[in-house]
Amino acid sequence: MRKLLTVAAAAALPLLATAPAQAATYAIDPAHTFTMFEIGHFGASVNRGRFDEKSGTVEFDQRRKTGKIDITFKSASINTGTKAFDDHLKTDDLFAADKHPDIRFVSDKFIFDGDKVKAVSGKLTLLGQTHPVTFNANQFNCYPNPMANTEACGGDFVAEIDRTQWGMNYGVDFGMPKTVRILATIEAFKQ
């Protein structure tokens, strides 16, 4: 009987490794978490950038279909690959990095389609103003991360915002679009 139980337990281990996430708190992994933006440039090209400094947590309960995200990006860490452009983006014309060093997204609503995360709704604080934003999930998964030796949860999300809602009006009067596409890739490790 003991041998049978040992064999049954060994056979169940791979199933446990792929079991759905239990209620837990996860710390953002900066090496696998990025937020990028895209904005059209007079219909000719697309300007892109990202924020290199970020921190935060994710709470997730697959069984209850609940979760929370609290993530902060440092506006001064903006990186487009062009120093002159980065310097302008940090001014009061756009991100006002000296006055508003943090860009923060806080969500307490995970939207599911069956067992899959479909979207995350929350509030984005930018330039000292907070407004609702919903990020649609292109994918989301929790898995046993062999390198971190713990469970990881993460996803790839996208949202479009009207930047003028937060008071970012620079360039609108001479043809720059109001709509900004935000691409967010988040991965976090269970604590």
ZATORRO-256820 format. One record per residue: residue in one letter; x negated, y negated, z of N, C-alpha, C, O in turn. Coordinates in steps of 0.05 Angstrom, whole numbers, padded with zeros to 5 digits, always signed. Atoms other than C-alpha are relative to their C-alpha. Layout:
N
aXYZXYZXYZXYZ/...
END
This chain:
191
m-00016+00024+00000+00000+00000+00000-00017-00025+00000-00012-00044-00015/r+00017+00024-00002-00056-00049+00018-00013-00005-00027-00015-00028-00036/k+00012+00002+00026-00090-00035-00049+00020-00012-00020+00013-00029-00037/l-00021+00010+00018-00024-00049-00086+00005-00030+00005+00008-00045-00014/l-00003+00029-00007-00016-00116-00049-00023-00016-00010-00019-00038-00020/t+00024+00015+00010-00088-00136-00066+00001-00003-00030-00005-00024-00040/v-00002+00001+00029-00077-00119-00139+00022-00020-00008+00018-00036-00027/a-00022+00019+00007-00011-00158-00140-00008-00029+00006-00002-00047-00010/a+00009+00027-00007-00043-00218-00106-00020-00010-00021-00019-00033-00030/a+00020+00007+00021-00101-00218-00157+00014-00006-00026+00006-00025-00040/a-00014+00005+00025-00052-00214-00214+00016-00026+00001+00021-00039-00020/a-00015+00025-00002-00013-00274-00187-00017-00025-00001-00006-00047-00006/l+00018+00024+00000-00074-00321-00183+00002-00016-00025+00005-00041-00023/p-00002+00016+00024-00071-00342-00256+00027-00015-00002+00028-00037-00012/l-00026+00013+00000+00003-00358-00248+00001-00023+00019+00012-00044+00012/l+00001+00022-00019-00010-00401-00187-00016-00023-00011-00009-00046-00006/a+00016+00021+00011-00063-00440-00225+00015-00017-00020+00008-00040-00024/t-00015+00015+00019-00012-00461-00276+00027-00009+00011+00044-00019-00005/a-00026+00007-00012+00046-00473-00227+00004-00031-00002-00016-00046-00003/p-00005+00029+00002+00080-00542-00232-00011-00014+00025-00014-00002+00046/a+00011+00016-00022+00051-00597-00189+00019-00002+00023+00043-00005+00020/q-00015+00004-00025+00074-00600-00117-00002-00029+00007-00018-00044-00004/a+00001+00028-00009+00088-00666-00083-00028-00006+00010-00037+00007+00029/a+00027+00007-00008+00020-00699-00076-00007-00028-00009+00007-00040-00025/t+00011+00026+00008-00020-00763-00081-00026+00006-00016-00042+00023-00008/y+00023-00003+00018-00072-00769-00136-00014-00027-00003-00001-00048-00005/a+00016+00024+00003-00129-00820-00141-00007-00003-00030-00016+00017-00042/i+00007+00005+00028-00140-00852-00209-00030+00007-00005-00047-00001+00010/d+00027-00006+00008-00202-00825-00244-00008-00022-00021+00002-00021-00043/p+00007+00021+00019-00235-00887-00276-00012+00009-00026-00011-00005-00046/a+00012-00010+00025-00272-00844-00326+00020+00010-00020+00013+00013-00044/h-00020-00010+00018-00207-00818-00355+00025-00018-00001+00047-00009-00009/t-00022+00018-00001-00162-00879-00345-00007-00026-00015-00027-00039-00009/f+00005+00024+00016-00158-00935-00396+00027-00014-00006+00047-00001-00011/t-00023+00015+00011-00109-00990-00413-00011-00019-00021-00029-00035-00017/m+00008+00016+00023-00116-01022-00481+00024-00016-00009+00047-00009-00005/f-00022+00015+00012-00076-01075-00516-00006-00004-00030-00029-00003-00038/e+00002+00005+00028-00062-01088-00589+00019-00024-00006+00042-00024+00002/i-00017+00022+00008-00036-01153-00619-00008-00007-00029-00032-00009-00036/g+00005+00007+00028-00029-01172-00692-00015-00026-00002-00012-00044+00014/h+00016+00024+00005-00075-01225-00721+00008-00011-00027-00006-00004-00047/f-00010+00012+00025-00036-01264-00774+00007+00020-00022+00005+00013-00045/g-00008-00020+00019-00013-01200-00807-00023+00011-00016-00018+00027-00035/a+00023-00009+00015-00083-01187-00832-00015+00023+00015-00026+00041+00002/s+00015-00020-00015-00114-01145-00776+00014+00003+00027+00034-00010+00032/v-00011-00004-00028-00101-01122-00704-00023-00004+00019-00044+00009+00017/n+00020+00003-00021-00140-01148-00645+00005+00021+00022+00028+00026+00029/r-00002-00020-00020-00155-01095-00593-00019-00006+00023-00041-00017+00018/g+00018+00002-00023-00185-01095-00523+00009+00019+00021+00030+00031+00020/r-00007-00017-00023-00186-01057-00458-00011-00013+00025-00027-00032+00024/f+00010+00009-00026-00199-01068-00384-00017+00022+00012-00007+00045+00015/d+00018-00020-00009-00259-01032-00357+00001+00007+00030-00006+00029+00038/e-00001-00004-00029-00248-01040-00281+00029+00006+00008+00047-00011+00003/k-00027-00008-00008-00188-01003-00253-00001+00018+00025-00021+00031+00030/s-00002-00018-00024-00164-00968-00190+00030+00004+00005+00047-00011-00005/g-00028-00005-00007-00100-00939-00163+00006+00028+00007-00011+00045+00009/t-00009-00027-00008-00059-00879-00143+00026+00007-00016+00040-00010-00026/v-00025-00012+00011-00004-00834-00171+00011+00019+00021-00004+00034+00033/e-00013-00020-00017+00046-00797-00128+00019+00015-00019+00033+00002-00035/f-00016-00015+00019+00081-00740-00164+00011+00025+00013-00003+00039+00027/d-00013-00024-00009+00131-00686-00147+00016+00011-00023+00038+00002-00029/q-00013-00013+00024+00149-00642-00207+00027+00012+00007+00046+00009-00008/r-00025-00013-00007+00203-00604-00170+00023-00019+00005+00045-00014-00003/r-00021+00020-00005+00241-00665-00146+00003-00020-00022+00021-00036-00022/k+00001+00018+00023+00225-00702-00211-00001-00029+00010+00015-00046+00002/t+00004+00027-00010+00200-00763-00174-00030-00006-00002-00047+00011-00004/g+00028+00008+00000+00136-00803-00175-00003-00030+00004+00017-00045+00002/k+00007+00028-00003+00102-00869-00163-00028-00004-00013-00045+00013-00012/i+00026+00008+00010+00045-00905-00197-00006-00028+00011+00011-00045+00011/d+00009+00026-00009+00005-00963-00169-00028-00003-00011-00047+00008+00000/i+00026+00002+00013-00052-00984-00214-00007-00029-00005+00011-00045-00013/t+00009+00027+00003-00093-01048-00217-00024-00001-00019-00042+00015-00017/f+00022+00004+00019-00138-01073-00273-00011-00028+00006+00004-00047+00011/k+00013+00026-00004-00188-01130-00264+00000-00015-00027-00012-00006-00046/s-00002+00015+00025-00173-01183-00317-00027-00009-00011-00031-00011-00035/a+00026+00009+00009-00245-01206-00319-00016+00023-00012-00038+00018-00024/s+00015-00023+00012-00266-01135-00341+00009+00005-00029+00004+00026-00040/i-00009-00003+00027-00234-01146-00409-00023+00005-00019-00044-00008-00016/n+00022-00007+00018-00275-01116-00465+00011+00005-00028+00026+00025-00033/t-00009-00003+00028-00262-01125-00539-00023+00008-00018-00020+00015-00041/g+00024-00005+00016-00333-01112-00561-00013-00025-00011-00034-00024-00024/t+00011+00025+00009-00344-01185-00577+00000-00020+00023+00021-00028+00032/k+00003+00017-00024-00370-01230-00521+00016-00026-00002+00029-00034+00016/a-00013+00026+00003-00343-01295-00549+00031+00003+00002+00044-00014+00014/f-00029-00005-00002-00273-01265-00556+00007+00007+00029+00027-00003+00039/d-00005-00007-00028-00277-01235-00486+00000-00026+00017+00018-00029+00034/d+00001+00025-00015-00297-01303-00458+00025-00017-00004+00035-00029+00016/h-00024+00016+00005-00238-01337-00491+00025+00013+00013+00041-00001+00025/l-00023-00014-00012-00189-01283-00467+00001-00005+00030+00022-00004+00042/k+00001+00005-00029-00212-01297-00395+00008-00028+00008+00013-00033+00032/t-00007+00028-00007-00195-01371-00399+00030-00003+00006+00045+00016+00004/d-00028+00006-00006-00130-01405-00379+00018+00002-00024+00042+00003-00021/d-00016-00004+00024-00107-01399-00451+00015+00027+00000+00037+00029-00010/l-00011-00027+00002-00094-01325-00441+00001+00013+00028+00022+00010+00042/f-00002-00016-00024-00111-01281-00380-00006-00016+00026-00001-00006+00048/a+00007+00016-00023-00135-01337-00333-00013+00017+00022-00003+00018+00045/a+00012-00020-00018-00182-01287-00300-00009-00012+00027-00008+00001+00047/d+00008+00012-00026-00207-01337-00247+00024-00004+00019+00021+00001+00043/k-00023+00005-00016-00137-01353-00223+00016+00025+00006+00029+00028+00027/h-00015-00025-00002-00106-01284-00234-00018+00024-00006-00017+00035-00027/p+00020-00021+00005-00160-01232-00225+00012+00028-00003-00001+00046-00015/d-00012-00026+00002-00111-01173-00221+00024+00002-00018+00040-00016-00019/i-00023-00008+00015-00063-01142-00270+00009+00026+00012-00006+00045+00014/r-00009-00024-00015-00019-01092-00234+00026+00011-00010+00044-00004-00017/f-00024-00014+00008+00032-01041-00254+00008+00018+00023-00007+00035+00032/v-00011-00016-00021+00076-01010-00200+00026+00012-00009+00044-00002-00018/s-00023-00014+00009+00127-00957-00216+00010+00019+00022-00007+00032+00035/d-00011-00020-00018+00174-00916-00173+00021+00017-00014+00038+00030-00001/k-00020-00015+00015+00214-00884-00228-00013+00015-00023-00021+00003-00043/f+00007-00018+00022+00193-00825-00271+00025+00009-00013+00043+00019+00001/i-00023-00009+00015+00243-00809-00325-00006+00026-00014-00026+00028-00028/f+00005-00027+00010+00248-00736-00345+00020+00007-00023+00042-00002-00024/d-00016-00013+00020+00274-00699-00406-00004+00030+00006-00024+00041-00003/g+00005-00027-00010+00284-00630-00376-00022+00000+00021-00019-00014+00041/d+00022-00001-00019+00219-00614-00341-00023-00018-00009-00044-00019+00005/k+00022+00017+00010+00177-00663-00382+00004-00029+00007+00026-00039+00006/v-00001+00029-00005+00160-00734-00362+00004-00014-00027-00013-00010-00045/k-00006+00014+00025+00191-00777-00416-00009-00029+00000-00017-00041-00020/a+00007+00028-00003+00177-00847-00389-00005-00007+00029+00002+00009+00047/v+00005+00010-00027+00155-00887-00328+00008-00029-00001-00002-00045-00016/s-00010+00028-00002+00192-00951-00309-00012-00013+00025-00014+00000+00046/g+00011+00015-00023+00163-01004-00264-00002-00029-00005+00013-00040-00022/k+00004+00028+00002+00140-01075-00257-00029-00007-00005-00047+00003+00008/l+00027+00009+00007+00080-01108-00289-00004-00028+00010+00012-00046+00004/t+00007+00027-00010+00048-01167-00254-00024-00010-00017-00045+00003-00017/l+00020+00012+00018+00008-01211-00302+00003-00030+00003+00025-00041+00002/l-00001+00029-00003-00010-01285-00293+00018-00009+00023+00030-00030+00021/g-00016+00007-00023+00025-01284-00226+00029+00004-00002+00045-00003+00016/q-00029-00005+00004+00092-01264-00255+00005+00030-00002-00012+00044-00013/t-00007-00028+00000+00126-01197-00247+00026+00005-00015+00046-00008-00010/h-00023-00007+00016+00174-01167-00298+00001+00030-00005-00020+00043-00005/p-00002-00029+00005+00201-01097-00313-00012+00008-00027-00010-00007-00047/v+00011-00012+00025+00166-01053-00365+00004+00030+00002+00002+00042+00024/t-00002-00029+00002+00179-00982-00387-00021+00011-00019-00023+00002-00042/f+00020-00013+00016+00122-00940-00413+00010+00027-00009+00018+00044+00008/n-00008-00026+00011+00142-00882-00458-00023+00019+00000-00046+00012-00007/a+00022-00020-00002+00102-00818-00448-00002+00015-00027+00017+00028-00036/n+00005-00017+00023+00071-00788-00510-00006+00029+00009+00000+00048-00005/q+00005-00026-00012+00048-00731-00465-00006-00005+00030-00014-00026+00038/f+00006+00001-00029+00041-00716-00390-00004+00029+00009+00012+00047+00001/n+00005-00027-00009+00012-00655-00355-00015+00000+00026-00030-00019+00031/c+00016-00005-00024-00015-00629-00289-00014+00026-00005-00002+00045-00016/y+00016-00025+00005-00070-00576-00291-00022+00002+00021-00030-00018+00033/p+00023-00004-00018-00125-00546-00248-00026-00009-00015-00035+00005-00033/n+00024+00010+00012-00187-00587-00266-00024+00015+00010-00031+00013+00034/p+00023-00016-00010-00248-00541-00264-00024-00016+00008-00040-00006+00025/m+00024+00016-00008-00299-00597-00259+00004-00014+00026-00015-00017+00042/a-00006+00014-00025-00265-00635-00203+00008+00019+00022+00009+00011+00045/n-00008-00021-00018-00244-00570-00170+00025-00008+00016+00028-00002+00040/t-00026+00008-00012-00174-00598-00156+00020-00003-00023+00013-00002-00046/e-00020+00005+00021-00109-00610-00192-00002-00028-00011-00008-00047+00004/a-00001+00026+00013-00106-00667-00241+00027-00003-00014+00038+00016-00024/c-00024+00006+00015-00045-00701-00269-00006-00025-00017-00021-00043-00009/g+00005+00023+00017-00045-00749-00327+00017-00001-00024+00031+00019-00031/g-00016+00003+00024-00012-00775-00389-00010-00023-00017-00028-00038-00010/d+00005+00021+00020-00014-00820-00449+00026-00015-00004+00046-00003-00012/f-00024+00016+00000+00036-00877-00449-00003-00024-00018-00025-00033-00024/v+00000+00024+00017+00056-00935-00493+00025-00018+00007+00046-00008+00013/a-00022+00019-00004+00098-00998-00484-00005-00024-00017-00028-00030-00025/e+00002+00025+00013+00112-01062-00521+00012-00022+00017+00034-00018+00028/i-00010+00022-00016+00120-01128-00485+00000-00026-00016-00014-00028-00036/d+00001+00028+00010+00136-01200-00503-00017-00015+00020-00008-00022+00042/r+00020+00013-00019+00075-01235-00472+00010-00026+00010+00002-00035+00032/t-00010+00026-00009+00112-01301-00468+00018+00002+00024+00022-00018+00039/q-00016-00004-00024+00157-01271-00414-00017-00005+00025-00007-00012+00046/w+00018+00004-00022+00095-01275-00369-00014-00028-00002-00032-00034+00014/g+00012+00026+00004+00077-01345-00394-00025-00001-00016-00040-00021-00016/m+00024-00001+00018+00022-01323-00442+00009-00009-00028+00017+00007-00045/n-00011+00012+00024+00041-01371-00498-00020-00008-00021-00013-00017-00043/y+00021+00010+00018-00026-01386-00530+00004+00012-00029+00007+00036-00032/g+00000-00008+00028-00023-01384-00607+00027+00004-00012+00029+00007-00036/v-00026-00005+00011+00051-01373-00614+00009-00023-00019+00021-00017-00040/d-00008+00022+00017+00061-01443-00642-00014-00001-00027-00005-00015-00045/f+00013-00001+00026+00011-01429-00698+00000+00028-00012-00017+00034-00029/g-00005-00025+00014+00035-01359-00716-00010+00026+00012-00006+00047+00000/m+00008-00025-00013+00005-01309-00667+00026+00013+00011+00043-00001+00022/p-00024-00014-00009+00057-01256-00649+00003+00000+00031-00017-00003+00045/k-00006-00002-00029+00091-01252-00581-00003+00029+00009-00009+00034+00032/t+00000-00028-00008+00093-01176-00582-00028+00011+00003-00045+00009-00015/v+00026-00014-00006+00035-01138-00551+00006+00029+00006+00025+00035+00021/r-00003-00029-00004+00029-01063-00553-00021+00008+00021-00044+00002+00018/i+00017-00009-00022+00000-01032-00489-00002+00030-00002+00018+00044-00001/l+00005-00029+00000-00032-00963-00492-00014+00007+00026-00035-00004+00033/a+00011-00007-00027-00045-00931-00424-00005+00030+00001+00014+00046-00002/t+00007-00028-00004-00082-00866-00413-00008+00002+00029-00027-00011+00038/i+00005-00002-00029-00082-00845-00340-00005+00029+00007+00009+00047-00001/e+00005-00027-00011-00113-00785-00306-00008-00005+00030-00024-00023+00036/a+00005+00003-00029-00115-00776-00230-00004+00027+00013+00008+00047+00004/f+00007-00025-00014-00143-00724-00182+00015+00002+00027+00017-00018+00041/k-00014-00005-00025-00104-00694-00125-00018-00004+00024-00041+00004+00024/q+00015+00007-00024-00126-00719-00057+00006+00019+00023-00005+00017+00045/
END
